[in-house]
């Protein structure tokens, strides 16, 4: 899907800061959860939470649903 669709969806739904906890030994990902499409969660302004400090990524991140154990909503 084109990125502008995700931007529009984000503006319509509002901000939802969330932390996605992943399967196995993969680090968790924190960012603005836009929603899910095509079996993937879409996160804007993603940050990978790893030791000793988090790594910020540019753009957006798409995470397959089968790799997510649970989603923790941090801000409403």
C-alpha positions as CSV (number, residue, x, y, z in Angstrom):
1,X,0.0,0.0,0.0
2,X,1.2,3.5,-0.6
3,X,2.6,5.4,2.3
4,X,0.2,8.3,2.0
5,X,-2.7,5.9,2.9
6,X,-1.0,5.2,6.2
7,X,-0.5,8.9,6.9
8,X,-4.2,9.5,6.2
9,X,-5.2,6.6,8.4
10,X,-3.0,7.9,11.2
11,X,-4.6,11.3,11.0
12,X,-8.1,9.9,11.1
13,X,-7.5,7.4,14.0
14,X,-5.3,9.5,16.2
15,X,-2.1,8.7,17.9
16,X,-1.6,5.4,19.7
17,X,1.9,4.9,21.3
18,X,2.5,1.2,21.6
19,X,5.2,-1.4,22.4
20,X,5.1,-4.6,20.3
21,X,6.7,-7.5,22.1
22,X,8.1,-10.0,19.6
23,X,8.7,-13.8,19.6
24,X,11.9,-15.4,20.5
25,X,14.9,-13.3,21.5
26,X,13.9,-10.4,19.2
27,X,13.9,-7.0,20.8
28,X,10.6,-5.2,21.3
29,X,9.6,-2.3,19.0
30,X,8.1,0.9,20.2
31,X,6.4,3.6,18.1
32,X,3.1,5.0,16.8
33,X,0.9,2.1,15.9
34,X,-1.2,3.0,12.8
35,X,-3.0,-0.3,12.4
36,X,-2.8,-3.6,10.6
37,X,-3.1,-4.5,7.0
38,X,-2.2,-7.5,5.0
39,X,-1.2,-9.6,8.0
40,X,1.3,-6.9,9.3
41,X,1.3,-4.2,12.0
42,X,2.4,-0.8,10.7
43,X,4.5,1.3,13.1
44,X,5.6,4.9,12.4
45,X,8.7,6.4,14.1
46,X,9.8,3.0,15.3
47,X,12.4,2.5,18.0
48,X,14.0,-0.9,18.6
49,X,14.4,-1.4,22.4
50,X,17.7,-3.1,22.9
51,X,20.5,-3.0,25.4
52,X,22.3,-0.7,26.3
53,X,20.2,1.9,24.5
54,X,17.4,2.0,21.9
55,X,18.0,2.4,18.2
56,X,15.7,4.8,16.3
57,X,14.8,3.9,12.7
58,X,13.6,6.2,10.0
59,X,10.4,5.7,8.0
60,X,7.9,3.1,9.0
61,X,8.1,-0.5,10.0
62,X,5.9,-3.4,9.0
63,X,5.9,-6.4,11.4
64,X,4.2,-9.7,10.5
65,X,1.4,-10.5,13.0
66,X,2.8,-14.0,13.6
67,X,6.0,-12.4,15.1
68,X,4.1,-10.4,17.8
69,X,3.3,-12.0,21.1
70,X,1.3,-9.0,22.5
71,X,0.9,-5.3,22.1
72,X,1.3,-2.9,25.1
73,X,-0.5,0.4,24.7
74,X,1.5,3.1,26.3
75,X,-0.5,6.3,25.6
76,X,-4.1,6.9,24.7
